[in-house]
Amino acid sequence: MIKKDSSTMAHTTVLRLADLPNRKPTHINYTPDADALKQLSSEMDLNALRKVRLEGTLKPMGNRDWQLEARFGATVVQSCVVSLDPVTTRIDETLLRQYIANWVDPTDSEAEMDGDDISEPLPEELDLNEVISEALALTVPRYPRSEGAKLTQTDFTEPGQAPMTDDDVKPFAGLAALKMKLENPDKD
């Protein structure tokens, strides 16, 4: 549901910014339908996506710019990277986006120093499903792990040889072996 000046607008996911009041905030309370959740879940390679909600305000800033300040919540189910068991994660984030009419793309050096990751070019229309999709992409755990899931180590080597360990491939492993050999010349 999206509220415009206390009256409810149609259940729409796309807001044409030119049609919104430019002196008062537009209140947003949006929950995607089952089809949108299914599509988002598929795009994000999730096992399930539930309880998704975007709630906040879209406020005019000056004559043409806009700011979206909202709470984003979702429950995602993913496969554990170790055991493939389902892992459920609750996401609750504050979103802050500014849509700027006279947007100028920053140069590479400006982008590195700027740190402004909330400003974007002003779109004609703001698709709330795209806002949710972006928020999911930024907040879904990359490597979900179920509680107690651990990787086990398996060593493969020729018979009679010592298996290579993680310490052996570290940069100073060779020096450690040389030191040990110098300290114990009797051992092979």
C-alpha positions in Angstrom: 0.0 0.0 0.0 1.3 3.4 -0.9 -0.3 6.5 0.8 -0.4 9.8 -1.0 -1.5 12.7 1.1 -3.4 10.3 3.5 -5.3 8.8 0.6 -4.4 5.3 -0.6 -3.1 5.0 -4.1 -3.7 1.9 -6.2 -1.5 -1.1 -5.3 1.3 -0.3 -7.7 4.9 -1.1 -7.6 6.0 1.7 -10.0 5.8 5.3 -8.9 6.0 8.0 -11.5 7.9 10.7 -9.6 6.4 13.6 -11.7 2.9 12.5 -10.5 3.8 12.6 -6.8 3.1 15.7 -4.6 6.3 17.7 -4.6 5.6 19.5 -1.2 4.7 16.5 1.0 6.2 13.1 1.6 4.6 10.1 0.0 4.3 7.2 2.5 5.2 3.8 1.3 4.1 0.5 2.8 4.7 -2.1 0.2 4.7 -5.9 0.4 5.3 -7.8 -2.9 2.8 -10.4 -4.0 3.5 -14.1 -4.3 4.6 -13.8 -8.0 7.0 -11.0 -7.3 8.5 -13.0 -4.3 8.9 -16.1 -6.5 10.7 -14.1 -9.2 13.0 -12.4 -6.7 13.7 -15.7 -5.0 14.6 -17.2 -8.4 16.8 -14.2 -9.4 18.7 -14.3 -6.1 19.0 -18.1 -6.1 17.3 -18.4 -2.8 15.4 -21.5 -1.5 12.6 -19.3 -0.2 11.8 -15.6 0.3 9.2 -14.6 2.9 7.9 -11.6 4.9 9.3 -9.0 2.5 8.3 -5.4 3.3 9.4 -1.9 2.4 8.0 0.8 4.6 9.0 4.5 4.7 8.7 7.8 2.9 9.6 9.3 -0.4 10.3 13.0 0.3 10.9 15.8 -2.2 14.3 17.5 -1.8 14.3 20.9 -3.4 12.5 21.3 -6.8 13.3 18.0 -8.5 15.3 15.7 -6.3 13.9 12.9 -4.1 14.9 11.0 -1.0 13.7 7.5 -0.1 14.1 6.6 3.6 12.6 3.2 4.5 12.9 0.1 6.5 13.5 -3.0 4.5 12.7 -6.4 6.0 12.8 -9.9 4.6 13.2 -13.5 5.6 15.4 -15.6 3.3 16.1 -19.3 3.2 19.4 -20.4 1.5 21.4 -23.6 1.4 24.3 -23.9 3.8 27.6 -23.7 1.9 29.0 -26.6 3.9 26.1 -29.0 4.5 23.5 -27.8 2.0 21.0 -27.7 5.0 18.5 -24.8 4.8 19.6 -21.6 6.6 17.0 -19.0 7.5 18.2 -15.4 7.9 16.1 -12.4 8.9 17.1 -9.1 7.3 16.1 -5.8 8.8 17.9 -2.8 7.2 17.4 1.0 6.9 17.5 2.1 3.3 18.5 5.7 2.3 18.5 6.6 -1.3 18.7 10.0 -3.0 17.6 10.5 -6.6 19.3 13.5 -8.1 18.0 15.3 -11.2 21.3 16.9 -12.3 23.3 13.7 -11.7 26.9 13.7 -12.9 28.7 10.4 -12.9 31.8 10.6 -10.7 35.2 9.9 -12.1 37.0 6.8 -10.9 39.1 8.8 -8.4 36.0 10.7 -7.1 34.1 7.5 -6.7 36.8 6.0 -4.6 37.1 9.0 -2.3 33.4 10.1 -2.2 31.9 7.2 -0.3 28.5 8.4 -1.4 26.6 5.2 -2.1 23.1 6.6 -1.6 22.9 9.0 -4.5 21.6 7.9 -7.9 20.4 9.6 -11.1 16.7 10.6 -10.9 14.6 8.0 -12.7 11.2 8.9 -14.3 9.7 6.1 -12.4 10.7 4.4 -9.2 10.0 0.6 -9.2 9.7 -0.6 -5.7 10.4 -4.2 -6.7 13.8 -3.0 -8.1 14.5 -1.2 -4.8 13.8 -4.4 -3.0 15.8 -6.5 -5.4 18.8 -4.2 -4.9 18.4 -4.2 -1.1 18.3 -8.1 -1.2 21.4 -8.2 -3.4 23.3 -6.1 -0.9 22.1 -7.8 2.3 21.6 -11.5 1.6 24.5 -13.5 3.2 27.0 -14.6 0.6 28.1 -17.7 2.4 25.3 -18.9 4.7 26.3 -21.5 7.2 24.1 -23.5 9.4 24.9 -23.7 13.1 27.6 -26.2 13.8 28.5 -26.8 10.2 32.2 -27.3 9.8 34.5 -28.1 7.0 36.5 -31.2 7.5 40.0 -31.7 6.2 40.9 -34.6 3.9 44.5 -35.2 3.0 45.6 -37.0 -0.1 49.2 -38.0 -0.7 51.4 -40.8 -2.0 51.9 -43.7 0.4 54.9 -43.1 2.7 54.8 -39.3 2.2 53.7 -36.7 4.7 50.6 -34.8 3.5 50.9 -31.2 2.6 49.3 -28.9 5.2 48.0 -25.3 5.0 51.2 -24.2 6.9 53.3 -25.8 4.1 52.0 -23.4 1.5 52.5 -20.3 3.5 55.3 -17.9 2.4 57.6 -18.7 5.3 56.9 -22.5 5.5 60.2 -23.2 3.7 62.2 -21.1 6.1 60.6 -22.9 9.0 61.6 -26.3 7.5 65.1 -25.0 6.9 65.4 -23.8 10.5 64.2 -27.2 11.8 66.7 -29.0 9.6 69.5 -26.8 10.8 68.5 -27.3 14.4 68.2 -31.1 14.0 70.9 -32.1 11.5 70.5 -35.8 12.5 66.9 -36.0 11.0 66.3 -36.4 7.2 
